[in-house]
Amino acid sequence: AFDKGLITISPDNYSIILSSAIREYESQEYYDRHFGCIDGRQISTPDNFEPSKDFLAYHRDHVFKGK
């Protein structure tokens, strides 16, 4: 989903953002199980080598399919 631009991670606080393409399926049974439960949650970052904020900003601006 990340590689396809259906979800992204905020470079500000490392929270997961779902695209509008995913939100279209909110009424489907699998939505809550696979996507609704992670919407807005922060990812756990490692002590070393946390995700690049520049990469996440690029992903949000150029790969993510919008909100």
PDBQT receptor file of N, H, CA, C and O in Angstrom, charges set to zero:
ATOM      1  N   ALA A   1       0.827  -1.193   0.000  1.00  0.00    +0.000 N 
ATOM      2  CA  ALA A   1       0.000   0.000   0.000  1.00  0.00    +0.000 C 
ATOM      3  C   ALA A   1       0.876   1.262   0.000  1.00  0.00    +0.000 C 
ATOM      4  O   ALA A   1       0.538   2.253  -0.647  1.00  0.00    +0.000 OA
ATOM      5  N   PHE A   2       2.001   1.222   0.728  1.00  0.00    +0.000 N 
ATOM      6  H   PHE A   2       2.275   0.417   1.254  1.00  0.00    +0.000 HD
ATOM      7  CA  PHE A   2       2.904   2.374   0.768  1.00  0.00    +0.000 C 
ATOM      8  C   PHE A   2       3.520   2.597  -0.614  1.00  0.00    +0.000 C 
ATOM      9  O   PHE A   2       3.530   3.722  -1.114  1.00  0.00    +0.000 OA
ATOM     10  N   ASP A   3       4.029   1.541  -1.225  1.00  0.00    +0.000 N 
ATOM     11  H   ASP A   3       4.021   0.627  -0.818  1.00  0.00    +0.000 HD
ATOM     12  CA  ASP A   3       4.673   1.666  -2.534  1.00  0.00    +0.000 C 
ATOM     13  C   ASP A   3       3.694   2.115  -3.611  1.00  0.00    +0.000 C 
ATOM     14  O   ASP A   3       4.089   2.794  -4.559  1.00  0.00    +0.000 OA
ATOM     15  N   LYS A   4       2.434   1.748  -3.477  1.00  0.00    +0.000 N 
ATOM     16  H   LYS A   4       2.114   1.197  -2.707  1.00  0.00    +0.000 HD
ATOM     17  CA  LYS A   4       1.403   2.131  -4.451  1.00  0.00    +0.000 C 
ATOM     18  C   LYS A   4       0.827   3.517  -4.175  1.00  0.00    +0.000 C 
ATOM     19  O   LYS A   4       0.011   4.007  -4.956  1.00  0.00    +0.000 OA
ATOM     20  N   GLY A   5       1.238   4.164  -3.072  1.00  0.00    +0.000 N 
ATOM     21  H   GLY A   5       1.901   3.767  -2.438  1.00  0.00    +0.000 HD
ATOM     22  CA  GLY A   5       0.747   5.499  -2.754  1.00  0.00    +0.000 C 
ATOM     23  C   GLY A   5      -0.604   5.510  -2.076  1.00  0.00    +0.000 C 
ATOM     24  O   GLY A   5      -1.247   6.557  -1.992  1.00  0.00    +0.000 OA
ATOM     25  N   LEU A   6      -1.049   4.356  -1.587  1.00  0.00    +0.000 N 
ATOM     26  H   LEU A   6      -0.528   3.506  -1.655  1.00  0.00    +0.000 HD
ATOM     27  CA  LEU A   6      -2.347   4.292  -0.925  1.00  0.00    +0.000 C 
ATOM     28  C   LEU A   6      -2.279   4.707   0.539  1.00  0.00    +0.000 C 
ATOM     29  O   LEU A   6      -3.287   5.107   1.123  1.00  0.00    +0.000 OA
ATOM     30  N   ILE A   7      -1.097   4.612   1.127  1.00  0.00    +0.000 N 
ATOM     31  H   ILE A   7      -0.279   4.287   0.653  1.00  0.00    +0.000 HD
ATOM     32  CA  ILE A   7      -0.859   5.141   2.466  1.00  0.00    +0.000 C 
ATOM     33  C   ILE A   7       0.469   5.877   2.442  1.00  0.00    +0.000 C 
ATOM     34  O   ILE A   7       1.320   5.611   1.593  1.00  0.00    +0.000 OA
ATOM     35  N   THR A   8       0.639   6.793   3.366  1.00  0.00    +0.000 N 
ATOM     36  H   THR A   8      -0.052   7.009   4.055  1.00  0.00    +0.000 HD
ATOM     37  CA  THR A   8       1.917   7.474   3.531  1.00  0.00    +0.000 C 
ATOM     38  C   THR A   8       2.156   7.669   5.012  1.00  0.00    +0.000 C 
ATOM     39  O   THR A   8       1.286   7.386   5.836  1.00  0.00    +0.000 OA
ATOM     40  N   ILE A   9       3.329   8.148   5.343  1.00  0.00    +0.000 N 
ATOM     41  H   ILE A   9       4.036   8.378   4.674  1.00  0.00    +0.000 HD
ATOM     42  CA  ILE A   9       3.695   8.401   6.733  1.00  0.00    +0.000 C 
ATOM     43  C   ILE A   9       4.085   9.863   6.846  1.00  0.00    +0.000 C 
ATOM     44  O   ILE A   9       4.922  10.350   6.085  1.00  0.00    +0.000 OA
ATOM     45  N   SER A  10       3.481  10.559   7.792  1.00  0.00    +0.000 N 
ATOM     46  H   SER A  10       2.802  10.163   8.410  1.00  0.00    +0.000 HD
ATOM     47  CA  SER A  10       3.767  11.969   7.979  1.00  0.00    +0.000 C 
ATOM     48  C   SER A  10       5.217  12.164   8.411  1.00  0.00    +0.000 C 
ATOM     49  O   SER A  10       5.670  11.520   9.357  1.00  0.00    +0.000 OA
ATOM     50  N   PRO A  11       5.953  13.047   7.729  1.00  0.00    +0.000 N 
ATOM     51  CA  PRO A  11       7.323  13.310   8.157  1.00  0.00    +0.000 C 
ATOM     52  C   PRO A  11       7.375  14.136   9.451  1.00  0.00    +0.000 C 
ATOM     53  O   PRO A  11       8.429  14.242  10.077  1.00  0.00    +0.000 OA
ATOM     54  N   ASP A  12       6.255  14.710   9.841  1.00  0.00    +0.000 N 
ATOM     55  H   ASP A  12       5.399  14.624   9.332  1.00  0.00    +0.000 HD
ATOM     56  CA  ASP A  12       6.222  15.538  11.053  1.00  0.00    +0.000 C 
ATOM     57  C   ASP A  12       6.159  14.710  12.324  1.00  0.00    +0.000 C 
ATOM     58  O   ASP A  12       6.885  14.980  13.282  1.00  0.00    +0.000 OA
ATOM     59  N   ASN A  13       5.291  13.699  12.338  1.00  0.00    +0.000 N 
ATOM     60  H   ASN A  13       4.702  13.480  11.560  1.00  0.00    +0.000 HD
ATOM     61  CA  ASN A  13       5.112  12.924  13.571  1.00  0.00    +0.000 C 
ATOM     62  C   ASN A  13       5.063  11.418  13.341  1.00  0.00    +0.000 C 
ATOM     63  O   ASN A  13       4.723  10.658  14.248  1.00  0.00    +0.000 OA
ATOM     64  N   TYR A  14       5.403  10.987  12.129  1.00  0.00    +0.000 N 
ATOM     65  H   TYR A  14       5.679  11.605  11.392  1.00  0.00    +0.000 HD
ATOM     66  CA  TYR A  14       5.439   9.565  11.766  1.00  0.00    +0.000 C 
ATOM     67  C   TYR A  14       4.094   8.861  11.917  1.00  0.00    +0.000 C 
ATOM     68  O   TYR A  14       4.050   7.672  12.230  1.00  0.00    +0.000 OA
ATOM     69  N   SER A  15       3.006   9.582  11.698  1.00  0.00    +0.000 N 
ATOM     70  H   SER A  15       3.042  10.548  11.444  1.00  0.00    +0.000 HD
ATOM     71  CA  SER A  15       1.688   8.949  11.753  1.00  0.00    +0.000 C 
ATOM     72  C   SER A  15       1.274   8.500  10.350  1.00  0.00    +0.000 C 
ATOM     73  O   SER A  15       1.693   9.078   9.347  1.00  0.00    +0.000 OA
ATOM     74  N   ILE A  16       0.455   7.473  10.305  1.00  0.00    +0.000 N 
ATOM     75  H   ILE A  16       0.115   7.004  11.120  1.00  0.00    +0.000 HD
ATOM     76  CA  ILE A  16       0.004   6.884   9.048  1.00  0.00    +0.000 C 
ATOM     77  C   ILE A  16      -1.201   7.663   8.528  1.00  0.00    +0.000 C 
ATOM     78  O   ILE A  16      -2.133   7.969   9.272  1.00  0.00    +0.000 OA
ATOM     79  N   ILE A  17      -1.161   7.975   7.233  1.00  0.00    +0.000 N 
ATOM     80  H   ILE A  17      -0.404   7.727   6.629  1.00  0.00    +0.000 HD
ATOM     81  CA  ILE A  17      -2.239   8.697   6.575  1.00  0.00    +0.000 C 
ATOM     82  C   ILE A  17      -2.778   7.817   5.453  1.00  0.00    +0.000 C 
ATOM     83  O   ILE A  17      -2.011   7.321   4.627  1.00  0.00    +0.000 OA
ATOM     84  N   LEU A  18      -4.078   7.624   5.421  1.00  0.00    +0.000 N 
ATOM     85  H   LEU A  18      -4.702   8.026   6.091  1.00  0.00    +0.000 HD
ATOM     86  CA  LEU A  18      -4.714   6.830   4.374  1.00  0.00    +0.000 C 
ATOM     87  C   LEU A  18      -5.164   7.733   3.232  1.00  0.00    +0.000 C 
ATOM     88  O   LEU A  18      -5.608   8.859   3.456  1.00  0.00    +0.000 OA
ATOM     89  N   SER A  19      -5.047   7.235   2.017  1.00  0.00    +0.000 N 
ATOM     90  H   SER A  19      -4.686   6.321   1.834  1.00  0.00    +0.000 HD
ATOM     91  CA  SER A  19      -5.491   8.007   0.861  1.00  0.00    +0.000 C 
ATOM     92  C   SER A  19      -7.009   7.931   0.723  1.00  0.00    +0.000 C 
ATOM     93  O   SER A  19      -7.664   7.074   1.316  1.00  0.00    +0.000 OA
ATOM     94  N   SER A  20      -7.538   8.832  -0.059  1.00  0.00    +0.000 N 
ATOM     95  H   SER A  20      -7.006   9.529  -0.541  1.00  0.00    +0.000 HD
ATOM     96  CA  SER A  20      -8.973   8.809  -0.334  1.00  0.00    +0.000 C 
ATOM     97  C   SER A  20      -9.348   7.545  -1.099  1.00  0.00    +0.000 C 
ATOM     98  O   SER A  20     -10.479   7.070  -1.000  1.00  0.00    +0.000 OA
ATOM     99  N   ALA A  21      -8.398   6.998  -1.863  1.00  0.00    +0.000 N 
ATOM    100  H   ALA A  21      -7.478   7.383  -1.943  1.00  0.00    +0.000 HD
ATOM    101  CA  ALA A  21      -8.668   5.754  -2.597  1.00  0.00    +0.000 C 
ATOM    102  C   ALA A  21      -8.935   4.599  -1.638  1.00  0.00    +0.000 C 
ATOM    103  O   ALA A  21      -9.749   3.727  -1.941  1.00  0.00    +0.000 OA
ATOM    104  N   ILE A  22      -8.273   4.579  -0.503  1.00  0.00    +0.000 N 
ATOM    105  H   ILE A  22      -7.611   5.288  -0.257  1.00  0.00    +0.000 HD
ATOM    106  CA  ILE A  22      -8.512   3.543   0.517  1.00  0.00    +0.000 C 
ATOM    107  C   ILE A  22      -9.802   3.852   1.272  1.00  0.00    +0.000 C 
ATOM    108  O   ILE A  22     -10.588   2.948   1.553  1.00  0.00    +0.000 OA
ATOM    109  N   ARG A  23     -10.021   5.112   1.600  1.00  0.00    +0.000 N 
ATOM    110  H   ARG A  23      -9.383   5.847   1.372  1.00  0.00    +0.000 HD
ATOM    111  CA  ARG A  23     -11.210   5.510   2.370  1.00  0.00    +0.000 C 
ATOM    112  C   ARG A  23     -12.511   5.208   1.643  1.00  0.00    +0.000 C 
ATOM    113  O   ARG A  23     -13.560   5.095   2.277  1.00  0.00    +0.000 OA
ATOM    114  N   GLU A  24     -12.458   5.077   0.331  1.00  0.00    +0.000 N 
ATOM    115  H   GLU A  24     -11.606   5.169  -0.185  1.00  0.00    +0.000 HD
ATOM    116  CA  GLU A  24     -13.653   4.729  -0.439  1.00  0.00    +0.000 C 
ATOM    117  C   GLU A  24     -14.231   3.383  -0.002  1.00  0.00    +0.000 C 
ATOM    118  O   GLU A  24     -15.402   3.097  -0.251  1.00  0.00    +0.000 OA
ATOM    119  N   TYR A  25     -13.421   2.573   0.638  1.00  0.00    +0.000 N 
ATOM    120  H   TYR A  25     -12.470   2.806   0.840  1.00  0.00    +0.000 HD
ATOM    121  CA  TYR A  25     -13.830   1.218   1.019  1.00  0.00    +0.000 C 
ATOM    122  C   TYR A  25     -14.177   1.103   2.508  1.00  0.00    +0.000 C 
ATOM    123  O   TYR A  25     -14.202  -0.002   3.050  1.00  0.00    +0.000 OA
ATOM    124  N   GLU A  26     -14.443   2.228   3.168  1.00  0.00    +0.000 N 
ATOM    125  H   GLU A  26     -14.423   3.125   2.728  1.00  0.00    +0.000 HD
ATOM    126  CA  GLU A  26     -14.761   2.208   4.600  1.00  0.00    +0.000 C 
ATOM    127  C   GLU A  26     -15.926   1.285   4.941  1.00  0.00    +0.000 C 
ATOM    128  O   GLU A  26     -15.977   0.739   6.043  1.00  0.00    +0.000 OA
ATOM    129  N   SER A  27     -16.843   1.107   4.029  1.00  0.00    +0.000 N 
ATOM    130  H   SER A  27     -16.802   1.550   3.134  1.00  0.00    +0.000 HD
ATOM    131  CA  SER A  27     -18.007   0.259   4.317  1.00  0.00    +0.000 C 
ATOM    132  C   SER A  27     -17.711  -1.231   4.133  1.00  0.00    +0.000 C 
ATOM    133  O   SER A  27     -18.529  -2.072   4.506  1.00  0.00    +0.000 OA
ATOM    134  N   GLN A  28     -16.571  -1.558   3.573  1.00  0.00    +0.000 N 
ATOM    135  H   GLN A  28     -15.907  -0.874   3.270  1.00  0.00    +0.000 HD
ATOM    136  CA  GLN A  28     -16.213  -2.958   3.348  1.00  0.00    +0.000 C 
ATOM    137  C   GLN A  28     -15.669  -3.589   4.634  1.00  0.00    +0.000 C 
ATOM    138  O   GLN A  28     -15.020  -2.916   5.435  1.00  0.00    +0.000 OA
ATOM    139  N   GLU A  29     -15.930  -4.843   4.819  1.00  0.00    +0.000 N 
ATOM    140  H   GLU A  29     -16.457  -5.389   4.168  1.00  0.00    +0.000 HD
ATOM    141  CA  GLU A  29     -15.537  -5.565   6.030  1.00  0.00    +0.000 C 
ATOM    142  C   GLU A  29     -14.025  -5.511   6.280  1.00  0.00    +0.000 C 
ATOM    143  O   GLU A  29     -13.601  -5.337   7.423  1.00  0.00    +0.000 OA
ATOM    144  N   TYR A  30     -13.222  -5.655   5.253  1.00  0.00    +0.000 N 
ATOM    145  H   TYR A  30     -13.566  -5.797   4.325  1.00  0.00    +0.000 HD
ATOM    146  CA  TYR A  30     -11.778  -5.710   5.431  1.00  0.00    +0.000 C 
ATOM    147  C   TYR A  30     -11.158  -4.354   5.762  1.00  0.00    +0.000 C 
ATOM    148  O   TYR A  30     -10.029  -4.310   6.251  1.00  0.00    +0.000 OA
ATOM    149  N   TYR A  31     -11.855  -3.256   5.512  1.00  0.00    +0.000 N 
ATOM    150  H   TYR A  31     -12.772  -3.292   5.115  1.00  0.00    +0.000 HD
ATOM    151  CA  TYR A  31     -11.300  -1.928   5.734  1.00  0.00    +0.000 C 
ATOM    152  C   TYR A  31     -10.836  -1.749   7.185  1.00  0.00    +0.000 C 
ATOM    153  O   TYR A  31      -9.679  -1.405   7.423  1.00  0.00    +0.000 OA
ATOM    154  N   ASP A  32     -11.723  -1.979   8.147  1.00  0.00    +0.000 N 
ATOM    155  H   ASP A  32     -12.663  -2.258   7.954  1.00  0.00    +0.000 HD
ATOM    156  CA  ASP A  32     -11.354  -1.784   9.554  1.00  0.00    +0.000 C 
ATOM    157  C   ASP A  32     -10.239  -2.727   9.983  1.00  0.00    +0.000 C 
ATOM    158  O   ASP A  32      -9.348  -2.342  10.741  1.00  0.00    +0.000 OA
ATOM    159  N   ARG A  33     -10.290  -3.932   9.508  1.00  0.00    +0.000 N 
ATOM    160  H   ARG A  33     -11.014  -4.244   8.893  1.00  0.00    +0.000 HD
ATOM    161  CA  ARG A  33      -9.300  -4.935   9.906  1.00  0.00    +0.000 C 
ATOM    162  C   ARG A  33      -7.904  -4.590   9.387  1.00  0.00    +0.000 C 
ATOM    163  O   ARG A  33      -6.913  -4.812  10.082  1.00  0.00    +0.000 OA
ATOM    164  N   HIS A  34      -7.821  -4.052   8.180  1.00  0.00    +0.000 N 
ATOM    165  H   HIS A  34      -8.626  -3.871   7.615  1.00  0.00    +0.000 HD
ATOM    166  CA  HIS A  34      -6.516  -3.845   7.553  1.00  0.00    +0.000 C 
ATOM    167  C   HIS A  34      -6.077  -2.390   7.464  1.00  0.00    +0.000 C 
ATOM    168  O   HIS A  34      -4.876  -2.118   7.445  1.00  0.00    +0.000 OA
ATOM    169  N   PHE A  35      -7.002  -1.459   7.410  1.00  0.00    +0.000 N 
ATOM    170  H   PHE A  35      -7.977  -1.679   7.425  1.00  0.00    +0.000 HD
ATOM    171  CA  PHE A  35      -6.621  -0.067   7.213  1.00  0.00    +0.000 C 
ATOM    172  C   PHE A  35      -7.166   0.873   8.286  1.00  0.00    +0.000 C 
ATOM    173  O   PHE A  35      -6.424   1.709   8.802  1.00  0.00    +0.000 OA
ATOM    174  N   GLY A  36      -8.421   0.755   8.624  1.00  0.00    +0.000 N 
ATOM    175  H   GLY A  36      -9.024   0.076   8.205  1.00  0.00    +0.000 HD
ATOM    176  CA  GLY A  36      -9.013   1.661   9.609  1.00  0.00    +0.000 C 
ATOM    177  C   GLY A  36      -8.293   1.617  10.945  1.00  0.00    +0.000 C 
ATOM    178  O   GLY A  36      -8.197   2.630  11.638  1.00  0.00    +0.000 OA
ATOM    179  N   CYS A  37      -7.796   0.462  11.300  1.00  0.00    +0.000 N 
ATOM    180  H   CYS A  37      -7.875  -0.360  10.737  1.00  0.00    +0.000 HD
ATOM    181  CA  CYS A  37      -7.123   0.291  12.588  1.00  0.00    +0.000 C 
ATOM    182  C   CYS A  37      -5.744   0.959  12.637  1.00  0.00    +0.000 C 
ATOM    183  O   CYS A  37      -5.198   1.134  13.726  1.00  0.00    +0.000 OA
ATOM    184  N   ILE A  38      -5.168   1.336  11.495  1.00  0.00    +0.000 N 
ATOM    185  H   ILE A  38      -5.611   1.194  10.610  1.00  0.00    +0.000 HD
ATOM    186  CA  ILE A  38      -3.854   1.982  11.502  1.00  0.00    +0.000 C 
ATOM    187  C   ILE A  38      -3.925   3.471  11.177  1.00  0.00    +0.000 C 
ATOM    188  O   ILE A  38      -2.932   4.182  11.329  1.00  0.00    +0.000 OA
ATOM    189  N   ASP A  39      -5.070   3.946  10.739  1.00  0.00    +0.000 N 
ATOM    190  H   ASP A  39      -5.877   3.368  10.616  1.00  0.00    +0.000 HD
ATOM    191  CA  ASP A  39      -5.221   5.349  10.358  1.00  0.00    +0.000 C 
ATOM    192  C   ASP A  39      -4.874   6.268  11.530  1.00  0.00    +0.000 C 
ATOM    193  O   ASP A  39      -5.474   6.170  12.601  1.00  0.00    +0.000 OA
ATOM    194  N   GLY A  40      -3.920   7.147  11.325  1.00  0.00    +0.000 N 
ATOM    195  H   GLY A  40      -3.433   7.226  10.455  1.00  0.00    +0.000 HD
ATOM    196  CA  GLY A  40      -3.537   8.125  12.336  1.00  0.00    +0.000 C 
ATOM    197  C   GLY A  40      -2.575   7.610  13.396  1.00  0.00    +0.000 C 
ATOM    198  O   GLY A  40      -2.076   8.392  14.205  1.00  0.00    +0.000 OA
ATOM    199  N   ARG A  41      -2.309   6.323  13.407  1.00  0.00    +0.000 N 
ATOM    200  H   ARG A  41      -2.714   5.688  12.750  1.00  0.00    +0.000 HD
ATOM    201  CA  ARG A  41      -1.378   5.762  14.399  1.00  0.00    +0.000 C 
ATOM    202  C   ARG A  41       0.054   6.101  14.025  1.00  0.00    +0.000 C 
ATOM    203  O   ARG A  41       0.398   6.177  12.845  1.00  0.00    +0.000 OA
ATOM    204  N   GLN A  42       0.884   6.305  15.037  1.00  0.00    +0.000 N 
ATOM    205  H   GLN A  42       0.604   6.244  15.995  1.00  0.00    +0.000 HD
ATOM    206  CA  GLN A  42       2.292   6.568  14.792  1.00  0.00    +0.000 C 
ATOM    207  C   GLN A  42       3.044   5.251  14.663  1.00  0.00    +0.000 C 
ATOM    208  O   GLN A  42       2.772   4.286  15.378  1.00  0.00    +0.000 OA
ATOM    209  N   ILE A  43       3.997   5.233  13.734  1.00  0.00    +0.000 N 
ATOM    210  H   ILE A  43       4.218   6.017  13.154  1.00  0.00    +0.000 HD
ATOM    211  CA  ILE A  43       4.831   4.049  13.595  1.00  0.00    +0.000 C 
ATOM    212  C   ILE A  43       5.881   4.064  14.703  1.00  0.00    +0.000 C 
ATOM    213  O   ILE A  43       6.221   5.121  15.233  1.00  0.00    +0.000 OA
ATOM    214  N   SER A  44       6.378   2.908  15.039  1.00  0.00    +0.000 N 
ATOM    215  H   SER A  44       6.101   2.049  14.608  1.00  0.00    +0.000 HD
ATOM    216  CA  SER A  44       7.489   2.805  15.980  1.00  0.00    +0.000 C 
ATOM    217  C   SER A  44       8.769   3.040  15.198  1.00  0.00    +0.000 C 
ATOM    218  O   SER A  44       9.010   2.389  14.181  1.00  0.00    +0.000 OA
ATOM    219  N   THR A  45       9.579   3.957  15.663  1.00  0.00    +0.000 N 
ATOM    220  H   THR A  45       9.383   4.486  16.489  1.00  0.00    +0.000 HD
ATOM    221  CA  THR A  45      10.836   4.231  14.976  1.00  0.00    +0.000 C 
ATOM    222  C   THR A  45      11.980   3.576  15.732  1.00  0.00    +0.000 C 
ATOM    223  O   THR A  45      11.950   3.488  16.959  1.00  0.00    +0.000 OA
ATOM    224  N   PRO A  46      12.985   3.119  15.003  1.00  0.00    +0.000 N 
ATOM    225  CA  PRO A  46      14.135   2.509  15.665  1.00  0.00    +0.000 C 
ATOM    226  C   PRO A  46      14.971   3.557  16.382  1.00  0.00    +0.000 C 
ATOM    227  O   PRO A  46      14.885   4.747  16.076  1.00  0.00    +0.000 OA
ATOM    228  N   ASP A  47      15.772   3.115  17.327  1.00  0.00    +0.000 N 
ATOM    229  H   ASP A  47      15.842   2.149  17.576  1.00  0.00    +0.000 HD
ATOM    230  CA  ASP A  47      16.651   4.038  18.043  1.00  0.00    +0.000 C 
ATOM    231  C   ASP A  47      17.701   4.642  17.113  1.00  0.00    +0.000 C 
ATOM    232  O   ASP A  47      18.089   5.801  17.262  1.00  0.00    +0.000 OA
ATOM    233  N   ASN A  48      18.147   3.848  16.162  1.00  0.00    +0.000 N 
ATOM    234  H   ASN A  48      17.832   2.906  16.040  1.00  0.00    +0.000 HD
ATOM    235  CA  ASN A  48      19.129   4.310  15.168  1.00  0.00    +0.000 C 
ATOM    236  C   ASN A  48      18.479   4.288  13.795  1.00  0.00    +0.000 C 
ATOM    237  O   ASN A  48      17.618   3.453  13.515  1.00  0.00    +0.000 OA
ATOM    238  N   PHE A  49      18.893   5.196  12.958  1.00  0.00    +0.000 N 
ATOM    239  H   PHE A  49      19.592   5.873  13.186  1.00  0.00    +0.000 HD
ATOM    240  CA  PHE A  49      18.465   5.213  11.563  1.00  0.00    +0.000 C 
ATOM    241  C   PHE A  49      16.952   5.363  11.398  1.00  0.00    +0.000 C 
ATOM    242  O   PHE A  49      16.313   4.578  10.698  1.00  0.00    +0.000 OA
ATOM    243  N   GLU A  50      16.395   6.377  12.048  1.00  0.00    +0.000 N 
ATOM    244  H   GLU A  50      16.914   7.015  12.617  1.00  0.00    +0.000 HD
ATOM    245  CA  GLU A  50      14.959   6.595  11.864  1.00  0.00    +0.000 C 
ATOM    246  C   GLU A  50      14.681   7.018  10.426  1.00  0.00    +0.000 C 
ATOM    247  O   GLU A  50      15.584   7.494   9.738  1.00  0.00    +0.000 OA
ATOM    248  N   PRO A  51      13.442   6.849   9.961  1.00  0.00    +0.000 N 
ATOM    249  CA  PRO A  51      13.111   7.165   8.567  1.00  0.00    +0.000 C 
ATOM    250  C   PRO A  51      13.465   8.608   8.218  1.00  0.00    +0.000 C 
ATOM    251  O   PRO A  51      13.298   9.515   9.033  1.00  0.00    +0.000 OA
ATOM    252  N   SER A  52      13.942   8.800   7.031  1.00  0.00    +0.000 N 
ATOM    253  H   SER A  52      14.078   8.063   6.369  1.00  0.00    +0.000 HD
ATOM    254  CA  SER A  52      14.324  10.126   6.543  1.00  0.00    +0.000 C 
ATOM    255  C   SER A  52      13.084  10.999   6.367  1.00  0.00    +0.000 C 
ATOM    256  O   SER A  52      12.156  10.634   5.646  1.00  0.00    +0.000 OA
ATOM    257  N   LYS A  53      13.079  12.140   7.021  1.00  0.00    +0.000 N 
ATOM    258  H   LYS A  53      13.834  12.437   7.607  1.00  0.00    +0.000 HD
ATOM    259  CA  LYS A  53      11.955  13.065   6.879  1.00  0.00    +0.000 C 
ATOM    260  C   LYS A  53      11.869  13.593   5.449  1.00  0.00    +0.000 C 
ATOM    261  O   LYS A  53      10.776  13.836   4.938  1.00  0.00    +0.000 OA
ATOM    262  N   ASP A  54      13.019  13.769   4.807  1.00  0.00    +0.000 N 
ATOM    263  H   ASP A  54      13.907  13.572   5.222  1.00  0.00    +0.000 HD
ATOM    264  CA  ASP A  54      13.020  14.222   3.407  1.00  0.00    +0.000 C 
ATOM    265  C   ASP A  54      12.384  13.180   2.495  1.00  0.00    +0.000 C 
ATOM    266  O   ASP A  54      11.598  13.529   1.614  1.00  0.00    +0.000 OA
ATOM    267  N   PHE A  55      12.713  11.905   2.696  1.00  0.00    +0.000 N 
ATOM    268  H   PHE A  55      13.352  11.621   3.411  1.00  0.00    +0.000 HD
ATOM    269  CA  PHE A  55      12.113  10.842   1.888  1.00  0.00    +0.000 C 
ATOM    270  C   PHE A  55      10.609  10.781   2.116  1.00  0.00    +0.000 C 
ATOM    271  O   PHE A  55       9.841  10.660   1.162  1.00  0.00    +0.000 OA
ATOM    272  N   LEU A  56      10.182  10.864   3.381  1.00  0.00    +0.000 N 
ATOM    273  H   LEU A  56      10.806  10.963   4.156  1.00  0.00    +0.000 HD
ATOM    274  CA  LEU A  56       8.747  10.793   3.676  1.00  0.00    +0.000 C 
ATOM    275  C   LEU A  56       8.006  11.981   3.066  1.00  0.00    +0.000 C 
ATOM    276  O   LEU A  56       6.890  11.826   2.570  1.00  0.00    +0.000 OA
ATOM    277  N   ALA A  57       8.616  13.160   3.098  1.00  0.00    +0.000 N 
ATOM    278  H   ALA A  57       9.522  13.286   3.501  1.00  0.00    +0.000 HD
ATOM    279  CA  ALA A  57       7.992  14.339   2.482  1.00  0.00    +0.000 C 
ATOM    280  C   ALA A  57       7.890  14.142   0.966  1.00  0.00    +0.000 C 
ATOM    281  O   ALA A  57       6.869  14.478   0.366  1.00  0.00    +0.000 OA
ATOM    282  N   TYR A  58       8.939  13.600   0.349  1.00  0.00    +0.000 N 
ATOM    283  H   TYR A  58       9.768  13.327   0.837  1.00  0.00    +0.000 HD
ATOM    284  CA  TYR A  58       8.903  13.320  -1.090  1.00  0.00    +0.000 C 
ATOM    285  C   TYR A  58       7.790  12.321  -1.404  1.00  0.00    +0.000 C 
ATOM    286  O   TYR A  58       7.019  12.512  -2.345  1.00  0.00    +0.000 OA
ATOM    287  N   HIS A  59       7.717  11.260  -0.611  1.00  0.00    +0.000 N 
ATOM    288  H   HIS A  59       8.343  11.105   0.153  1.00  0.00    +0.000 HD
ATOM    289  CA  HIS A  59       6.682  10.242  -0.831  1.00  0.00    +0.000 C 
ATOM    290  C   HIS A  59       5.295  10.873  -0.736  1.00  0.00    +0.000 C 
ATOM    291  O   HIS A  59       4.442  10.634  -1.590  1.00  0.00    +0.000 OA
ATOM    292  N   ARG A  60       5.072  11.674   0.298  1.00  0.00    +0.000 N 
ATOM    293  H   ARG A  60       5.765  11.868   0.992  1.00  0.00    +0.000 HD
ATOM    294  CA  ARG A  60       3.759  12.311   0.479  1.00  0.00    +0.000 C 
ATOM    295  C   ARG A  60       3.424  13.221  -0.707  1.00  0.00    +0.000 C 
ATOM    296  O   ARG A  60       2.279  13.259  -1.159  1.00  0.00    +0.000 OA
ATOM    297  N   ASP A  61       4.424  13.952  -1.209  1.00  0.00    +0.000 N 
ATOM    298  H   ASP A  61       5.354  13.921  -0.843  1.00  0.00    +0.000 HD
ATOM    299  CA  ASP A  61       4.172  14.940  -2.258  1.00  0.00    +0.000 C 
ATOM    300  C   ASP A  61       4.138  14.357  -3.676  1.00  0.00    +0.000 C 
ATOM    301  O   ASP A  61       3.509  14.936  -4.562  1.00  0.00    +0.000 OA
ATOM    302  N   HIS A  62       4.818  13.201  -3.904  1.00  0.00    +0.000 N 
ATOM    303  H   HIS A  62       5.329  12.731  -3.184  1.00  0.00    +0.000 HD
ATOM    304  CA  HIS A  62       4.953  12.710  -5.268  1.00  0.00    +0.000 C 
ATOM    305  C   HIS A  62       4.405  11.295  -5.509  1.00  0.00    +0.000 C 
ATOM    306  O   HIS A  62       4.115  10.936  -6.650  1.00  0.00    +0.000 OA
ATOM    307  N   VAL A  63       4.261  10.500  -4.459  1.00  0.00    +0.000 N 
ATOM    308  H   VAL A  63       4.497  10.792  -3.532  1.00  0.00    +0.000 HD
ATOM    309  CA  VAL A  63       3.791   9.116  -4.635  1.00  0.00    +0.000 C 
ATOM    310  C   VAL A  63       2.383   8.940  -4.077  1.00  0.00    +0.000 C 
ATOM    311  O   VAL A  63       1.547   8.276  -4.690  1.00  0.00    +0.000 OA
ATOM    312  N   PHE A  64       2.124   9.529  -2.927  1.00  0.00    +0.000 N 
ATOM    313  H   PHE A  64       2.803  10.068  -2.429  1.00  0.00    +0.000 HD
ATOM    314  CA  PHE A  64       0.840   9.403  -2.242  1.00  0.00    +0.000 C 
ATOM    315  C   PHE A  64      -0.284   9.915  -3.126  1.00  0.00    +0.000 C 
ATOM    316  O   PHE A  64      -0.143  10.946  -3.782  1.00  0.00    +0.000 OA
ATOM    317  N   LYS A  65      -1.394   9.200  -3.143  1.00  0.00    +0.000 N 
ATOM    318  H   LYS A  65      -1.508   8.362  -2.610  1.00  0.00    +0.000 HD
ATOM    319  CA  LYS A  65      -2.521   9.540  -4.000  1.00  0.00    +0.000 C 
ATOM    320  C   LYS A  65      -3.503  10.511  -3.347  1.00  0.00    +0.000 C 
ATOM    321  O   LYS A  65      -4.661  10.592  -3.757  1.00  0.00    +0.000 OA
ATOM    322  N   GLY A  66      -3.057  11.231  -2.357  1.00  0.00    +0.000 N 
ATOM    323  H   GLY A  66      -2.117  11.166  -2.023  1.00  0.00    +0.000 HD
ATOM    324  CA  GLY A  66      -3.862  12.300  -1.771  1.00  0.00    +0.000 C 
ATOM    325  C   GLY A  66      -4.856  11.860  -0.748  1.00  0.00    +0.000 C 
ATOM    326  O   GLY A  66      -5.155  10.675  -0.602  1.00  0.00    +0.000 OA
ATOM    327  N   LYS A  67      -5.359  12.826  -0.051  1.00  0.00    +0.000 N 
ATOM    328  H   LYS A  67      -5.116  13.788  -0.170  1.00  0.00    +0.000 HD
ATOM    329  CA  LYS A  67      -6.314  12.565   1.021  1.00  0.00    +0.000 C 
ATOM    330  C   LYS A  67      -7.674  13.049   0.646  1.00  0.00    +0.000 C 
ATOM    331  O   LYS A  67      -8.615  12.915   1.429  1.00  0.00    +0.000 OA
TER     332      LYS A  67
